[in-house]
Amino acid sequence: MASSRNYYDVLGVSKDASDAEIKSAFRKLAKQYHPDINKAPDAEAKFKEIGEAYSVLSDPDKKRQYDQLGHEAFTSGAANGGFGGFGGFGGFSAEDIDLSSIFDDLFGGGMFGGGRRSSRGNRPTKGRDSLVNVTLTFEEAVFGCKKSINIDLDTECDECDGKGGSGEETCHTCNGRGRVVSQQRTMFGVFQSESTCPDCNGKGKTFKNICRKCNGKGHVIKNKEIEINVPEGVDTGHQLRISGKGAAGYNGGPNGDIYIEFNVKDHPLFERKENDIYIDVPLTITEAVLGCKKEVPTLTGTVILDIDAGSQPGDQLRLKGKGVKDPTRNKKGDMYVVLDVIIPDKLDRKQKELFKELSKTDLEIGSTFKNYKKYL
């Protein structure tokens, strides 16, 4: 029996909804109320009503007729010429609606009469990629190094040369196709889908003698030690790709890749910001006031810096090209020396007397202090 409800209300869309919106609404509701999924007593009736509404609103001609005359457009002997039926709402067929993509979503399989293939079957397939986390010291990351990593990889079984056994014969379940067909009856007719053969895993072949080492899989897990060259300048989060060293492929497919992701430890002195290096250099009050020569460590040894008289806490001195090499191009960052003036927390008697004498002098301490005194 045809639905008496407004088809737009059935699908939950407005009258000016686009084709995409109508289709999306139908997909959502069809998944929700399909009898094989929803076991509620009224699920099948709702599913038929949803399909009925979609069969009209998805067809431009039928939608135009429905917008003009409503349900009367599809009854026998309707006024204004009478459009008659088009297969009967109570039992419309799959031809009225393109359901292939919808049933792909619902059941994860092929199409009506059909044959979408989603498994690897006998096709050459690349092996899986692997991700390995490697921790580096600050120096290893800056200057580059060699590292050995241990990783468990899916490899071809050397006992059966990756075949899975001996005495090869055609699979009796799928007759060598690697695929099996299943059928499901729905209100739209018989739904046919394909899936990988469970007995031969899509290969189309079975073996009289199953390999004991790999249990017929053709692959085994092996631990391998791989040496990698860490380039200069890598940082935390950087990745290095090792092509073709990952898991073995299937049916003659290439090996996967290994991705190395780095984590770099902190340094007790240096702080890295992208390719630049920062270091805090402590100064005494007298060094900051009078100026001095200061020995400063860098990534490649120590340098002697001239500290100007009157240097302030937080002042930065730039050493061009003393930073980290960019791993993607032949260019180095800079190094920044940040001055840290240390205020002593303990003074002996002589030092206290010197500071007291200094406080009696008229020191030039900058415009900030002068502006401050104006408001006192």
C-alpha positions as CSV (number, residue, x, y, z in Angstrom):
1,M,0.0,0.0,0.0
2,A,1.3,3.4,-0.9
3,S,2.2,5.8,1.9
4,S,-0.2,8.6,2.6
5,R,2.4,10.8,4.3
6,N,4.1,13.7,2.5
7,Y,7.2,12.3,0.9
8,Y,9.3,15.3,1.9
9,D,8.3,14.7,5.5
10,V,9.1,11.0,5.2
11,L,12.7,11.8,4.2
12,G,12.9,14.8,6.5
13,V,13.9,17.3,3.8
14,S,12.4,20.5,2.6
15,K,10.6,20.9,-0.7
16,D,13.5,22.8,-2.2
17,A,16.1,20.2,-1.1
18,S,18.8,19.4,-3.6
19,D,19.3,16.0,-5.2
20,A,22.3,15.5,-3.0
21,E,20.3,16.3,0.2
22,I,17.5,13.9,-0.8
23,K,20.0,11.1,-1.5
24,S,21.9,11.7,1.7
25,A,18.6,11.7,3.7
26,F,17.6,8.4,2.1
27,R,21.0,6.8,2.8
28,K,20.8,7.7,6.4
29,L,17.3,6.5,6.9
30,A,17.8,3.3,4.8
31,K,20.7,2.3,7.0
32,Q,18.6,3.0,10.2
33,Y,15.5,1.1,9.2
34,H,16.8,-1.7,7.0
35,P,15.1,-4.9,8.3
36,D,18.4,-6.8,8.5
37,I,19.8,-4.2,10.8
38,N,16.8,-2.8,12.7
39,K,14.7,-5.6,14.3
40,A,11.9,-3.3,15.5
41,P,8.4,-4.6,14.4
42,D,7.7,-1.5,12.2
43,A,11.2,-1.3,10.7
44,E,10.2,-3.0,7.4
45,A,7.1,-0.8,6.9
46,K,9.2,2.3,7.5
47,F,11.9,1.0,5.2
48,K,9.3,0.5,2.4
49,E,7.9,4.0,3.0
50,I,11.4,5.5,2.8
51,G,12.1,3.7,-0.4
52,E,8.7,4.8,-1.8
53,A,9.4,8.4,-1.1
54,Y,12.9,8.2,-2.5
55,S,11.7,6.5,-5.7
56,V,9.6,9.6,-6.4
57,L,11.8,12.4,-5.2
58,S,14.9,11.1,-6.9
59,D,13.3,11.0,-10.3
60,P,13.0,14.5,-11.9
61,D,9.8,13.7,-13.8
62,K,8.1,11.9,-11.0
63,K,9.1,14.6,-8.5
64,R,7.6,17.3,-10.8
65,Q,4.4,15.4,-11.1
66,Y,4.3,14.9,-7.3
67,D,4.9,18.6,-6.6
68,Q,2.0,19.5,-8.9
69,L,-0.6,16.9,-7.9
70,G,0.7,15.1,-4.8
71,H,-0.2,11.5,-4.4
72,E,-3.0,11.8,-7.0
73,A,-0.3,12.0,-9.7
74,F,0.3,8.3,-9.4
75,T,-3.2,6.9,-9.0
76,S,-5.0,5.2,-11.9
77,G,-7.3,7.5,-13.9
78,A,-6.0,10.6,-12.1
79,A,-7.5,13.9,-13.3
80,N,-5.8,16.0,-16.0
81,G,-5.0,13.0,-18.1
82,G,-4.1,10.5,-15.4
83,F,-0.5,9.4,-15.2
84,G,-1.3,6.0,-14.0
85,G,1.0,3.9,-11.8
86,F,4.7,3.1,-12.4
87,G,5.1,-0.3,-10.9
88,G,3.0,0.1,-7.8
89,F,4.2,1.7,-4.6
90,G,3.5,-1.4,-2.5
91,G,6.0,-3.5,-4.6
92,F,8.2,-1.3,-6.6
93,S,11.3,-2.9,-7.9
94,A,15.0,-2.2,-7.8
95,E,14.9,-0.7,-11.3
96,D,13.0,2.2,-9.9
97,I,15.9,3.3,-7.7
98,D,19.7,3.2,-8.1
99,L,20.5,1.3,-4.9
100,S,24.0,0.0,-5.6
101,S,26.0,2.6,-3.8
102,I,23.5,2.6,-0.9
103,F,23.8,-1.2,-0.4
104,D,27.6,-0.9,-0.6
105,D,27.4,1.3,2.4
106,L,24.9,-0.9,4.2
107,F,26.5,-4.3,3.6
108,G,30.1,-3.4,2.6
109,G,30.0,-5.6,-0.6
110,G,29.3,-5.6,-4.3
111,M,26.3,-4.4,-6.3
112,F,23.3,-5.9,-7.9
113,G,24.4,-8.7,-10.1
114,G,27.6,-7.4,-9.5
115,G,31.3,-7.3,-8.8
116,R,33.1,-4.6,-7.0
117,R,36.3,-6.1,-5.6
118,S,37.8,-4.7,-2.5
119,S,40.4,-7.3,-1.4
120,R,43.8,-8.0,-2.7
121,G,43.0,-11.4,-4.3
122,N,45.7,-12.5,-6.7
123,R,46.9,-8.9,-7.5
124,P,50.4,-7.9,-6.5
125,T,50.0,-5.8,-3.3
126,K,52.6,-3.6,-1.5
127,G,53.5,-4.7,2.0
128,R,52.5,-2.6,5.0
129,D,54.4,0.4,6.1
130,S,55.9,0.6,9.6
131,L,56.6,3.4,12.0
132,V,59.5,3.3,14.4
133,N,60.2,5.9,17.1
134,V,63.9,6.6,17.7
135,T,65.3,8.7,20.5
136,L,68.4,10.8,19.9
137,T,70.7,12.8,22.1
138,F,70.9,16.5,21.3
139,E,74.3,16.1,19.7
140,E,73.2,13.1,17.6
141,A,70.4,15.1,16.2
142,V,72.5,18.2,15.4
143,F,75.5,16.4,13.9
144,G,73.9,13.3,12.4
145,C,74.8,9.7,13.3
146,K,74.3,6.1,12.5
147,K,71.7,4.1,14.4
148,S,70.7,0.5,14.6
149,I,67.0,-0.3,15.1
150,N,65.3,-3.6,15.8
151,I,61.9,-4.1,14.2
152,D,59.4,-7.0,13.8
153,L,58.5,-7.3,10.1
154,D,56.2,-9.4,8.1
155,T,58.5,-11.4,5.8
156,E,58.1,-14.2,3.3
157,C,58.4,-17.6,4.8
158,D,61.7,-19.2,3.7
159,E,60.3,-22.7,4.3
160,C,57.7,-22.5,1.5
161,D,59.1,-19.4,-0.4
162,G,56.0,-17.4,0.6
163,K,53.5,-19.8,-1.0
164,G,52.0,-21.3,2.1
165,G,52.5,-24.9,1.3
166,S,53.2,-27.5,-1.4
167,G,51.0,-29.6,-3.7
168,E,49.2,-26.6,-5.1
169,E,45.6,-27.2,-6.4
170,T,42.6,-25.1,-7.4
171,C,40.5,-24.0,-4.5
172,H,37.3,-26.1,-4.5
173,T,35.3,-23.4,-2.6
174,C,35.7,-20.6,-5.2
175,N,36.9,-22.8,-8.2
176,G,40.0,-20.7,-8.5
177,R,38.3,-17.3,-8.6
178,G,39.5,-16.2,-5.1
179,R,36.0,-14.8,-4.6
180,V,32.7,-16.2,-3.4
181,V,29.2,-14.9,-4.1
182,S,26.5,-14.7,-1.5
183,Q,22.9,-13.7,-2.0
184,Q,20.5,-11.8,0.2
185,R,16.8,-11.3,-0.4
186,T,15.4,-7.8,0.2
187,M,12.2,-6.0,-0.6
188,F,14.0,-4.8,-3.8
189,G,14.8,-8.3,-5.0
190,V,17.9,-10.5,-4.6
191,F,21.0,-8.6,-3.5
192,Q,24.2,-10.3,-4.6
193,S,27.6,-9.5,-3.2
194,E,31.1,-10.8,-3.5
195,S,33.7,-11.4,-0.8
196,T,37.1,-12.9,-0.5
197,C,37.1,-16.7,-0.4
198,P,37.6,-17.8,3.3
199,D,39.4,-21.0,2.3
200,C,42.1,-19.7,0.0
201,N,42.2,-16.0,1.2
202,G,41.6,-14.8,-2.3
203,K,44.5,-16.7,-3.9
204,G,42.3,-19.2,-5.8
205,K,44.8,-21.9,-4.8
206,T,45.0,-24.3,-1.8
207,F,47.7,-26.8,-0.9
208,K,47.7,-30.5,-0.1
209,N,50.5,-29.9,2.4
210,I,50.2,-26.8,4.6
211,C,53.5,-25.2,5.6
212,R,54.0,-25.8,9.3
213,K,56.2,-22.8,9.8
214,C,53.8,-20.2,8.6
215,N,50.5,-22.2,8.9
216,G,49.8,-21.6,5.3
217,K,50.0,-17.8,5.4
218,G,53.2,-17.6,3.4
219,H,54.5,-14.9,5.7
220,V,56.1,-15.0,9.2
221,I,57.1,-12.3,11.6
222,K,60.9,-11.8,12.0
223,N,62.9,-9.4,14.0
224,K,65.4,-7.5,11.9
225,E,68.2,-5.2,12.7
226,I,68.4,-2.2,10.3
227,E,71.1,0.4,10.3
228,I,70.0,3.9,9.4
229,N,71.9,7.1,8.6
230,V,70.4,10.0,10.6
231,P,71.0,13.3,8.7
232,E,72.3,16.4,10.4
233,G,69.7,18.7,11.9
234,V,66.7,16.5,12.5
235,D,64.4,17.5,15.3
236,T,61.6,16.0,17.4
237,G,58.7,15.1,15.1
238,H,60.8,14.8,11.9
239,Q,60.4,11.6,9.9
240,L,62.9,9.7,7.8
241,R,61.5,7.3,5.1
242,I,63.5,4.1,4.4
243,S,62.0,2.9,1.1
244,G,61.4,-0.8,0.5
245,K,62.7,-2.1,3.9
246,G,59.2,-2.7,5.4
247,A,56.9,-5.7,5.4
248,A,57.0,-8.0,2.5
249,G,54.4,-7.6,-0.3
250,Y,51.9,-10.2,-1.4
251,N,51.7,-12.0,-4.8
252,G,55.0,-10.4,-5.9
253,G,54.2,-6.9,-4.7
254,P,56.9,-4.6,-3.4
255,N,57.9,-4.3,0.2
256,G,56.5,-1.6,2.3
257,D,58.4,1.3,3.7
258,I,59.8,2.1,7.2
259,Y,59.2,5.5,8.6
260,I,61.5,6.7,11.4
261,E,60.1,9.4,13.7
262,F,62.6,11.1,15.9
263,N,62.5,12.3,19.5
264,V,65.4,14.5,20.6
265,K,66.5,14.8,24.2
266,D,67.0,18.2,25.8
267,H,70.5,19.7,26.3
268,P,71.6,21.1,29.7
269,L,72.8,24.3,28.1
270,F,71.4,24.8,24.6
271,E,67.8,25.4,23.7
272,R,66.8,24.8,20.1
273,K,64.1,26.8,18.3
274,E,63.8,25.4,14.7
275,N,67.4,25.8,13.4
276,D,68.5,28.5,15.9
277,I,70.3,27.8,19.2
278,Y,69.9,29.8,22.4
279,I,72.2,29.8,25.4
280,D,71.9,31.8,28.7
281,V,75.3,33.2,29.8
282,P,75.6,34.4,33.4
283,L,77.3,37.7,34.1
284,T,78.2,39.3,37.4
285,I,77.0,42.9,38.1
286,T,80.5,44.2,37.6
287,E,80.8,42.3,34.3
288,A,77.6,43.8,33.0
289,V,78.4,47.3,34.2
290,L,82.0,47.5,33.2
291,G,82.0,45.1,30.2
292,C,84.2,42.1,29.9
293,K,85.4,39.3,27.7
294,K,83.4,36.1,28.1
295,E,84.2,32.6,27.1
296,V,81.0,31.0,25.6
297,P,80.4,27.4,24.5
298,T,79.0,26.8,21.0
299,L,78.1,23.6,19.1
300,T,81.6,23.4,17.7
301,G,83.7,24.7,20.5
302,T,84.2,27.8,22.6
303,V,84.4,31.4,21.4
304,I,85.4,34.6,23.2
305,L,82.8,37.4,23.2
306,D,83.2,41.0,24.0
307,I,80.4,42.1,26.4
308,D,79.8,45.8,26.2
309,A,79.7,47.9,29.3
310,G,76.2,48.6,30.5
311,S,74.8,45.4,29.1
312,Q,71.3,44.7,30.3
313,P,69.7,41.4,31.5
314,G,68.0,39.7,28.5
315,D,70.3,41.4,25.9
316,Q,71.0,39.0,23.0
317,L,74.2,38.6,21.0
318,R,73.9,36.9,17.6
319,L,76.5,34.5,16.3
320,K,75.6,34.0,12.6
321,G,75.8,30.5,11.2
322,K,76.5,28.9,14.6
323,G,73.1,27.2,14.8
324,V,71.8,23.9,13.4
325,K,72.0,22.8,9.8
326,D,68.7,22.6,8.0
327,P,68.2,18.9,7.0
328,T,66.4,19.9,3.8
329,R,68.9,22.5,2.5
330,N,72.6,23.4,3.0
331,K,72.0,26.3,5.4
332,K,72.6,26.8,9.1
333,G,70.7,28.7,11.7
334,D,72.2,31.2,14.1
335,M,73.1,31.1,17.8
336,Y,71.9,33.6,20.3
337,V,73.7,34.4,23.5
338,V,71.2,35.7,26.1
339,L,72.8,37.7,28.9
340,D,71.7,36.8,32.4
341,V,72.9,39.2,35.0
342,I,73.1,37.5,38.4
343,I,72.3,39.4,41.5
344,P,74.4,38.1,44.5
345,D,72.3,37.0,47.5
346,K,75.2,37.1,49.9
347,L,77.9,39.8,50.4
348,D,80.9,40.0,52.7
349,R,81.6,43.1,54.8
350,K,83.9,44.7,52.2
351,Q,81.5,44.1,49.4
352,K,78.7,45.7,51.3
353,E,80.8,48.7,52.1
354,L,81.6,49.1,48.4
355,F,78.0,48.9,47.4
356,K,77.1,51.5,50.1
357,E,79.7,53.9,48.7
358,L,78.4,53.3,45.2
359,S,74.9,54.1,46.2
360,K,76.0,57.5,47.4
361,T,77.1,58.4,43.9
362,D,74.8,59.9,41.2
363,L,74.5,56.9,38.9
364,E,72.9,57.4,35.4
365,I,70.3,54.6,35.4
366,G,68.2,55.5,32.4
367,S,65.1,57.3,31.4
368,T,62.8,54.7,32.9
369,F,63.9,55.4,36.5
370,K,63.8,59.2,35.9
371,N,60.2,59.0,34.7
372,Y,59.4,56.8,37.7
373,K,60.8,59.4,40.1
374,K,58.7,62.2,38.6
375,Y,55.5,60.5,40.0
376,L,56.9,60.0,43.5
